[in-house]
Amino acid sequence: MKVGLFIPCYINAVYPQVGVASYKLLKSFGLDVDYPLDQTCCGQPMANGGFEDDSVKLARRFDRMFESYDYVVGPSASCVAFVRDNYGHLLAGEQHRCATEERIYDICEFVHDVVKPKSLRAHFPHKVSIQNSCHGVRLLHLSAPSELNIPYYNKLKDLLSMVDGIEIFEPERPDECCGFGGMFSVEEHDVSLRMGKDKVMRHIATGAEYIVGADSSCLMHQGGIIAREGLGIKTIHIVEVLASGL
């Protein structure tokens, strides 16, 4: 299978190590992985800010760039969810049918559901608390939303359980929002901050050394709170853990 690696703009700019880890992890499974160098934003910030028309050109460019790949894989649940759930109607007037909306996967979803490894070579001797992002839980089904009252599952936890030396925890109210929410954190700053502090404290209560999640945006929000408050915990993207030692 031919995989096109999609690295969202904020990861490319702020957390490039997550992009590197994503490439290393996918290559470790023997996959044919390509990273298109001239990729740009998927268009999510414009659409979320109420300027959906401005995201159409970006969606068109993204779709054409990745149309030749069997799978498009990216380390961001929110960006992947945007492409999957919105490109169909954004590109509805195009001559060709959208090529990427049914081929795009969050990297954890892809590894868990498509690659299905029996083991990993990763070693991470630390205590971690899982950050279940809203997009990951409710749009990509990376774990079971509590409001559905269904048997609990968590794909991030399944993957982390293959890492040597790790201890895994989940906070109280495991799928409650951390308060980032994209534009929400800008428009409702005080509420967002309060939600973020509450979430960080629940992670700390587990005794974990790291908050680990699949969305760098959520980790960035909580990481800012941790830095300002001088709290004794760190954040790390799950791909960095899964690729540790590669």
KEZA-888208 format. One record per residue (C-alpha): residue number from 1; chain; x, z, y. Coordinates in Angstrom, 2 decimals. Each point is the difference from the previous one (the first is absolute). Layout:
N
+-----+---+---------+---------+---------+
|   k | c |       X |       Z |       Y |
+-----+---+---------+---------+---------+
| NUM | A |       X |       Z |       Y |
...
+-----+---+---------+---------+---------+
//
This chain:
246
+-----+---+---------+---------+---------+
|   k | c |       X |       Z |       Y |
+-----+---+---------+---------+---------+
|   1 | A |    0.00 |    0.00 |    0.00 |
|   2 | A |    1.15 |   -0.80 |    3.53 |
|   3 | A |   -0.41 |    2.85 |    2.48 |
|   4 | A |    0.04 |   -0.29 |    3.77 |
|   5 | A |    1.11 |    3.27 |    1.60 |
|   6 | A |   -2.01 |    0.85 |    3.11 |
|   7 | A |    1.67 |    2.56 |    2.27 |
|   8 | A |   -2.34 |    1.16 |    2.82 |
|   9 | A |    1.42 |   -0.10 |    3.52 |
|  10 | A |    0.19 |    3.76 |    0.55 |
|  11 | A |    1.86 |    0.47 |   -3.29 |
|  12 | A |    2.40 |   -2.80 |    0.93 |
|  13 | A |    0.62 |    1.58 |    3.41 |
|  14 | A |   -0.09 |    3.73 |   -0.74 |
|  15 | A |    0.44 |    0.50 |   -3.76 |
|  16 | A |    2.12 |   -2.91 |   -1.25 |
|  17 | A |    1.20 |    2.11 |   -2.92 |
|  18 | A |   -3.54 |   -0.20 |   -1.41 |
|  19 | A |    0.21 |   -3.79 |   -0.02 |
|  20 | A |    3.38 |    0.11 |   -1.75 |
|  21 | A |   -1.32 |    2.46 |   -2.58 |
|  22 | A |   -3.05 |   -2.22 |   -0.61 |
|  23 | A |    2.21 |   -2.99 |   -0.73 |
|  24 | A |    2.26 |    2.01 |   -2.31 |
|  25 | A |   -2.94 |    1.48 |   -1.90 |
|  26 | A |   -1.68 |   -3.37 |   -0.61 |
|  27 | A |    3.29 |   -1.62 |   -1.05 |
|  28 | A |    0.64 |    2.82 |   -2.46 |
|  29 | A |   -2.98 |   -1.26 |   -2.02 |
|  30 | A |    1.59 |   -3.43 |   -0.36 |
|  31 | A |   -2.44 |   -1.66 |    2.42 |
|  32 | A |    0.71 |   -3.11 |    2.06 |
|  33 | A |   -0.22 |    1.56 |    3.47 |
|  34 | A |    0.28 |   -1.87 |    3.29 |
|  35 | A |   -0.04 |    1.38 |    3.54 |
|  36 | A |   -1.08 |   -2.61 |    2.57 |
|  37 | A |    2.25 |    0.69 |    2.99 |
|  38 | A |   -2.32 |   -1.31 |    2.72 |
|  39 | A |   -3.05 |    2.08 |   -0.91 |
|  40 | A |   -1.76 |    1.85 |    2.81 |
|  41 | A |   -2.86 |    2.45 |    0.53 |
|  42 | A |   -3.08 |   -0.41 |   -2.19 |
|  43 | A |   -2.29 |    0.46 |    3.02 |
|  44 | A |   -1.40 |    3.43 |   -0.77 |
|  45 | A |    0.85 |    1.67 |    3.37 |
|  46 | A |   -1.85 |   -2.67 |    1.99 |
|  47 | A |   -3.08 |    0.09 |   -2.20 |
|  48 | A |   -0.13 |    3.81 |   -0.06 |
|  49 | A |    0.29 |    0.06 |    3.78 |
|  50 | A |   -3.06 |   -2.20 |    0.42 |
|  51 | A |    1.80 |   -3.31 |    0.49 |
|  52 | A |   -0.72 |   -1.57 |   -3.36 |
|  53 | A |    0.17 |   -3.57 |    1.34 |
|  54 | A |    3.65 |    0.58 |    0.90 |
|  55 | A |    0.80 |    0.80 |   -3.63 |
|  56 | A |   -1.23 |   -3.35 |   -1.35 |
|  57 | A |    3.22 |   -1.91 |    0.79 |
|  58 | A |    2.06 |    2.71 |   -1.65 |
|  59 | A |   -2.29 |   -0.01 |   -3.04 |
|  60 | A |    0.30 |   -3.79 |   -0.26 |
|  61 | A |    3.80 |    0.19 |    0.23 |
|  62 | A |    0.18 |    2.80 |   -2.55 |
|  63 | A |   -2.26 |   -1.83 |   -2.44 |
|  64 | A |    2.04 |   -3.20 |    0.17 |
|  65 | A |    3.28 |    1.84 |   -0.35 |
|  66 | A |   -1.03 |    1.81 |   -3.17 |
|  67 | A |   -2.33 |   -2.56 |   -1.58 |
|  68 | A |    2.58 |   -1.25 |   -2.54 |
|  69 | A |    0.56 |    3.41 |   -1.62 |
|  70 | A |   -1.80 |    1.35 |   -3.05 |
|  71 | A |   -0.11 |    3.44 |    1.61 |
|  72 | A |    0.53 |    1.36 |    3.50 |
|  73 | A |    1.24 |    3.58 |   -0.11 |
|  74 | A |    0.55 |    2.42 |    2.86 |
|  75 | A |    0.83 |    3.71 |    0.48 |
|  76 | A |   -2.95 |    0.77 |    2.28 |
|  77 | A |   -3.49 |    0.76 |   -1.25 |
|  78 | A |   -1.57 |   -0.53 |    3.44 |
|  79 | A |    1.55 |   -3.43 |    0.63 |
|  80 | A |   -0.78 |   -1.18 |   -3.53 |
|  81 | A |   -3.58 |    1.21 |    0.35 |
|  82 | A |   -0.33 |   -1.87 |    3.29 |
|  83 | A |    1.05 |   -3.30 |   -1.58 |
|  84 | A |   -2.15 |    0.50 |   -3.07 |
|  85 | A |   -3.14 |    1.08 |    1.82 |
|  86 | A |    0.16 |   -2.08 |    3.19 |
|  87 | A |    1.84 |   -3.29 |   -0.54 |
|  88 | A |   -3.00 |   -1.54 |   -1.75 |
|  89 | A |   -2.16 |    0.10 |    3.11 |
|  90 | A |    2.86 |   -0.44 |    2.49 |
|  91 | A |    0.90 |   -3.30 |   -1.66 |
|  92 | A |   -3.51 |   -1.03 |   -0.96 |
|  93 | A |    0.14 |   -3.08 |    2.22 |
|  94 | A |    3.30 |   -1.26 |   -1.39 |
|  95 | A |    0.28 |   -3.25 |   -1.93 |
|  96 | A |    1.51 |    1.76 |   -2.99 |
|  97 | A |   -1.29 |    3.16 |   -1.65 |
|  98 | A |    1.97 |    3.17 |    0.74 |
|  99 | A |    2.82 |    0.16 |   -2.55 |
| 100 | A |    1.19 |    3.58 |    0.36 |
| 101 | A |   -3.01 |    2.32 |    0.10 |
| 102 | A |   -0.29 |    0.10 |   -3.80 |
| 103 | A |    3.75 |   -0.01 |   -0.69 |
| 104 | A |    1.18 |    2.83 |    2.21 |
| 105 | A |    0.81 |    3.45 |   -1.37 |
| 106 | A |    1.35 |    3.27 |    1.26 |
| 107 | A |    3.29 |    0.48 |   -1.80 |
| 108 | A |   -1.20 |    3.14 |   -1.82 |
| 109 | A |   -3.17 |   -1.78 |   -1.09 |
| 110 | A |    2.07 |   -2.99 |   -1.15 |
| 111 | A |    2.50 |    2.04 |   -1.99 |
| 112 | A |   -2.72 |    2.19 |   -1.54 |
| 113 | A |   -2.59 |   -2.67 |   -0.81 |
| 114 | A |    2.00 |   -3.22 |   -0.46 |
| 115 | A |    3.55 |    0.90 |   -1.01 |
| 116 | A |   -1.09 |    3.07 |   -1.98 |
| 117 | A |    3.47 |    1.46 |   -0.69 |
| 118 | A |    0.41 |    2.54 |   -2.76 |
| 119 | A |    2.90 |    1.68 |    1.77 |
| 120 | A |    2.09 |   -0.06 |    3.17 |
| 121 | A |    3.70 |    0.51 |    0.61 |
| 122 | A |   -0.65 |    2.21 |    3.01 |
| 123 | A |    1.40 |    3.51 |    0.45 |
| 124 | A |   -1.33 |    2.24 |    2.78 |
| 125 | A |    0.52 |    3.73 |   -0.66 |
| 126 | A |   -2.35 |    1.30 |    2.69 |
| 127 | A |   -3.47 |    1.42 |    0.50 |
| 128 | A |   -2.40 |   -2.49 |    1.57 |
| 129 | A |   -3.57 |    0.20 |    1.30 |
| 130 | A |   -2.05 |   -3.21 |   -0.18 |
| 131 | A |   -1.48 |   -1.43 |    3.18 |
| 132 | A |   -3.10 |   -2.01 |   -0.97 |
| 133 | A |   -0.65 |   -2.36 |    2.91 |
| 134 | A |   -3.57 |   -0.95 |    0.90 |
| 135 | A |    0.55 |   -3.74 |   -0.45 |
| 136 | A |    1.77 |    0.56 |   -3.30 |
| 137 | A |   -2.72 |    2.24 |   -1.37 |
| 138 | A |   -3.16 |   -1.65 |    1.25 |
| 139 | A |    0.90 |   -3.67 |    0.29 |
| 140 | A |    2.73 |   -0.53 |   -2.61 |
| 141 | A |   -1.13 |    2.69 |   -2.46 |
| 142 | A |    3.46 |    1.52 |   -0.41 |
| 143 | A |   -1.75 |    3.28 |   -0.78 |
| 144 | A |   -3.53 |    1.28 |   -0.43 |
| 145 | A |   -1.91 |    0.83 |    3.22 |
| 146 | A |   -1.44 |    3.51 |   -0.21 |
| 147 | A |   -3.33 |   -1.06 |    1.50 |
| 148 | A |   -0.77 |   -2.24 |   -3.00 |
| 149 | A |    0.12 |    2.94 |   -2.42 |
| 150 | A |    1.67 |   -2.08 |   -2.72 |
| 151 | A |    2.75 |    1.01 |   -2.47 |
| 152 | A |    3.22 |    0.49 |    1.93 |
| 153 | A |    2.87 |   -2.47 |   -0.25 |
| 154 | A |    3.03 |   -0.67 |    2.16 |
| 155 | A |    2.24 |   -3.04 |   -0.44 |
| 156 | A |    2.70 |    1.44 |    2.26 |
| 157 | A |    0.15 |    3.08 |   -2.19 |
| 158 | A |    0.18 |   -2.15 |   -3.13 |
| 159 | A |    3.02 |   -1.85 |    1.37 |
| 160 | A |    1.72 |    3.11 |    1.32 |
| 161 | A |   -0.39 |    1.67 |   -3.39 |
| 162 | A |    2.51 |   -2.55 |   -1.38 |
| 163 | A |    2.70 |    1.19 |    2.41 |
| 164 | A |    2.61 |    2.26 |   -1.54 |
| 165 | A |    0.37 |    3.49 |    1.46 |
| 166 | A |   -3.01 |   -0.14 |    2.32 |
| 167 | A |   -2.68 |    2.69 |    0.47 |
| 168 | A |   -3.34 |   -1.35 |    1.23 |
| 169 | A |   -2.66 |    1.83 |    1.99 |
| 170 | A |   -3.13 |   -0.92 |    1.92 |
| 171 | A |   -1.30 |    1.88 |    3.02 |
| 172 | A |   -3.35 |    1.67 |    0.41 |
| 173 | A |   -2.56 |   -2.68 |    0.97 |
| 174 | A |    2.30 |   -2.71 |   -1.42 |
| 175 | A |   -1.81 |   -3.01 |    1.46 |
| 176 | A |   -0.82 |    1.38 |    3.44 |
| 177 | A |    1.25 |   -2.14 |    2.92 |
| 178 | A |    3.27 |    1.00 |    1.67 |
| 179 | A |   -1.37 |   -1.06 |    3.38 |
| 180 | A |    2.05 |   -3.14 |    0.64 |
| 181 | A |   -2.61 |   -2.71 |   -0.46 |
| 182 | A |    1.74 |   -2.64 |    2.12 |
| 183 | A |   -1.86 |   -0.22 |    3.31 |
| 184 | A |   -1.65 |    3.36 |   -0.70 |
| 185 | A |    3.28 |    1.81 |    0.65 |
| 186 | A |    0.21 |   -1.68 |    3.42 |
| 187 | A |   -3.63 |    0.32 |    1.07 |
| 188 | A |   -0.57 |    3.50 |   -1.44 |
| 189 | A |    3.47 |    1.46 |    0.38 |
| 190 | A |   -0.92 |    3.69 |   -0.06 |
| 191 | A |   -2.22 |   -0.32 |   -3.06 |
| 192 | A |    2.61 |   -2.11 |   -1.76 |
| 193 | A |    2.70 |    2.58 |    0.70 |
| 194 | A |   -2.13 |    2.87 |   -1.29 |
| 195 | A |   -0.83 |   -1.89 |   -3.19 |
| 196 | A |    3.68 |   -0.87 |   -0.48 |
| 197 | A |    1.12 |    3.60 |    0.40 |
| 198 | A |   -2.60 |    1.21 |   -2.47 |
| 199 | A |    1.10 |   -2.63 |   -2.51 |
| 200 | A |    3.68 |    0.82 |    0.33 |
| 201 | A |   -0.68 |    3.70 |   -0.49 |
| 202 | A |   -1.93 |   -0.74 |   -3.19 |
| 203 | A |    2.95 |   -2.00 |   -1.29 |
| 204 | A |    2.37 |    2.85 |    0.89 |
| 205 | A |   -2.25 |    2.47 |   -1.84 |
| 206 | A |    0.75 |   -1.82 |   -3.28 |
| 207 | A |    3.66 |    1.02 |    0.28 |
| 208 | A |    1.11 |   -3.63 |    0.12 |
| 209 | A |    3.19 |   -1.21 |    1.65 |
| 210 | A |   -1.41 |   -3.47 |    0.73 |
| 211 | A |   -3.32 |   -1.58 |    0.92 |
| 212 | A |   -0.09 |   -3.27 |   -1.94 |
| 213 | A |   -2.49 |   -2.81 |    0.59 |
| 214 | A |   -0.63 |   -3.75 |   -0.08 |
| 215 | A |   -0.70 |   -0.45 |    3.72 |
| 216 | A |    2.87 |    0.38 |    2.46 |
| 217 | A |   -2.51 |    0.30 |    2.84 |
| 218 | A |   -1.40 |    3.25 |   -1.42 |
| 219 | A |    3.51 |    1.26 |   -0.70 |
| 220 | A |    1.09 |   -0.96 |    3.53 |
| 221 | A |   -2.88 |    1.98 |    1.50 |
| 222 | A |    0.77 |    3.09 |   -2.05 |
| 223 | A |    3.73 |   -0.44 |    0.46 |
| 224 | A |   -0.43 |    0.16 |    3.77 |
| 225 | A |   -1.92 |    3.25 |   -0.31 |
| 226 | A |    2.63 |    1.42 |   -2.34 |
| 227 | A |    2.80 |   -0.90 |    2.43 |
| 228 | A |   -1.76 |    1.43 |    3.06 |
| 229 | A |   -1.02 |    3.21 |   -1.74 |
| 230 | A |    3.28 |    0.46 |   -1.88 |
| 231 | A |   -1.76 |    0.31 |   -3.36 |
| 232 | A |    1.89 |    0.29 |   -3.26 |
| 233 | A |   -1.09 |   -3.14 |   -1.82 |
| 234 | A |    0.97 |   -3.69 |    0.03 |
| 235 | A |   -1.87 |   -3.27 |   -0.49 |
| 236 | A |    0.96 |   -2.87 |   -2.30 |
| 237 | A |   -1.67 |   -3.22 |   -1.10 |
| 238 | A |   -0.82 |   -0.05 |   -3.71 |
| 239 | A |    1.97 |   -3.24 |   -0.48 |
| 240 | A |    3.17 |    1.79 |    1.06 |
| 241 | A |   -0.62 |    2.53 |   -2.75 |
| 242 | A |   -0.86 |   -2.59 |   -2.65 |
| 243 | A |    3.10 |   -2.02 |    0.89 |
| 244 | A |    2.36 |    2.97 |    0.23 |
| 245 | A |    3.16 |   -0.66 |   -1.99 |
| 246 | A |   -0.43 |   -3.79 |   -0.16 |
+-----+---+---------+---------+---------+
//
